[in-house]
């Protein structure tokens, strides 16, 4: 089976979707002729023409606003925000418009758009190229939020997102674009060509939204993670020699609560991991759900390992990033609690 | 010595207690503004952004190059639409005061803008309106009962009680769901138009915005995208002089006009007498033809006056003279069209009075029908289950759990 980077898998997903449905259009800043700053749309304009893949002015509210209008017309826009950190000008369009058009018009109009954005840090991107704003989307009724952790899922989830009848925020952990990353920044970079989840089938397949997957089975403790942190959690469990069960959530909303509850009821312990800041982060929601549904099975308080409540720093990147040492420590502490 | 810097905050000419003064609003003579060819180069008509296209003169005659487009029957129909909208507004305003709904926004003085514009569009074209263009629905034949059901949030409300009154939605009638926050719909209209062009369709879009919300960044985004992709869209700015209590000078700043905002984008920009049914229709038709012939977007500033309050939650006497609307130099759109039709010999004061009575009867009949389905605080309502439906195409598990918890 062909091995692909996450960039190639994402490109392949858009290619497959555009091939199958002429209503799918792709646009954003630098997305057309050049193929995107991360090259996710490379070749799509050449293959499908400027009508279906094109460059836009630097205006995130314009990109999302026009995508909403196009969806109202009947197209299926899949747009790129160059970095998730740039989405704020489009936040009004996403939260008050895209998310609510089906509801407020009682289905008279709908908004099947996908908004792709590279997310997370680990690339020395500083404050404006490293943020993880997923909780700002999961807090909004009407949006779906997806965070893939590998090329196979990225392709299947993106096709599912494009085919979904509702607006989907598709956060692409940029540190995973070219290879899995377990937080060991001091070690040589690895590539997807050596990873089994770099195997990406040709053609159409989907990974359904709303389904988590076990990346590691274990009996002692459950780790809830998504995106880059899945790889960090796996490394931490190995390094600490802890019999951890690692759940890759894949879709944050709708959330696969059954998978979480089943695992935590089995292990009795839970650590939640994300790169975004702690306070009011998505981990808070996960921790609340775990105590609500598994309280009488819990042996220890639910722990959270996250970015600190500071802006994402530059020089201190690896002190901010919740790497395997911090996750490992939380695993040990929760085991001992 | 260096002079101290001075901070500038624009002020309207007069405030309550003062004498209304519109002498600073230059009103060109009806018929005096030329009608350029449809395929004119925008750079050749820059002066149209600073003038006002008018057809009806003070004597009730339709004159000049923008006149002569509409036969008697269509003008009579237009008069009926405007009168219907005014009667509808009056009844619904009263219904709000009677506690039958929470909120209402009327069109008083602005009826020509949306009623005339609607008649320049073709079936299938799509409007992205704000809250003061219900004439698009009335003139498009949307049933008044459905509008009232929405206003009452009753059991027959097509929007199931989810939206503030008057935030209608009707795809079949070319009326995009009103959001209630401002300017977002302007760039969506451009997107819809882009999609139509991408699809090789023939349908066009129209965006709507008020003078105040042209200050939002979405206005700028819309103009950039419309200009860049030559989108088949008509970008309407309804300048009714007041954004709640804020006079239009706060949003306009030092620019001559709102229409002039289009010039920097290379978008042809026309100002029209928004209280002149014939002028609004003629200008809208010109812009629609441009859009349909792949000549791109047009910006239209409708110069009008909000004679009523912003909404039922507003009291304009606190910020502008009570007599100001009577002093507005462009008059009342219904009276002007009525006088024109009388002058044409196809209408009379008697027939007008009779039509007023008939229209009022039909509005009251619609209201009775709507009230059979309930009003906001009495009678039947949309179900609590409806509150949970339609957030997504398929209800996700967490909402299912919450609905269960709510006991529905």
Interface residues (C-beta under 8 A of the other chain):
Chain A: X25 X51 X52 X56 X57 X59 X61 X62 X65 X66 X67 X68 X69 X70 X72 X73 X74 X75 X89 X92 X93 X96 X97 X100 X101 X102 X103 X104 X105 X106 X107 X108 X109 X110 X141 X142 X144 X165 X166 X210 X253 X254 X255 X257 X258
Chain B: X126 X128 X158 X159 X160 X162 X163 X167 X169 X170 X171 X176 X177 X179 X181 X184 X186 X187 X188 X189 X190 X191 X192 X193 X194 X195 X196 X198 X199 X205 X217 X218 X220 X221 X222 X224 X225 X228 X390 X391 X392 X393 X394 X396 X397 X398
